[in-house]
């Protein structure tokens, strides 16, 4: 079935719905969106972008810790070599 035919059927269905029902449905949809936004804003969530930033920070920190561990190991080895 092509997109034009689907649009025709959707228009026919939409045209057959009484105006009062359309207004009620539109008002309900808007109210539901408002309630969802209010409730979602209360949740302790982060955006995908914020999560990506935190992952990048953690990756850099892990790399820095690994580099510091290597430096510490080298210093300990140098100290052990000097005491022998």
LINFEN-V261576 format. One line per field, one symbol per residue. ss: DSSP state (~ for helix, > for strand, _ for the rest). phi: phi as a letter, one per 40 degrees, with the letter a starting at -180 (. if undefined). burial: I if it has 16 or more other ideal C-beta (glycine too) atoms within 10 Angstrom, else O. A space follows every 10 residues. Layout:
ss->???
phi->???
burial->???
This chain:
ss->__~~~~~~~~ ~~~~~~__~~ ~~~~~~~~~~ ~~~~~~~~~~ ~~_____~~~ ~~~~~~~~~~ ~~~~~~~~~~ ~~~~~~~~~~ ~~~_
phi->.ccccccccc ccccccccdc cccccccccc cccccccccc ccccbbcccc cccccccccc cccccccccc cccccccccc cccc
burial->OOOOOOOOOO OOOOOOOOOO OOOOOOOOOO OOOOOOOOOO OOOOOOOOOO OOOOOOOOOO OOOOOOOOOO OOOOOOOOOO OOOO
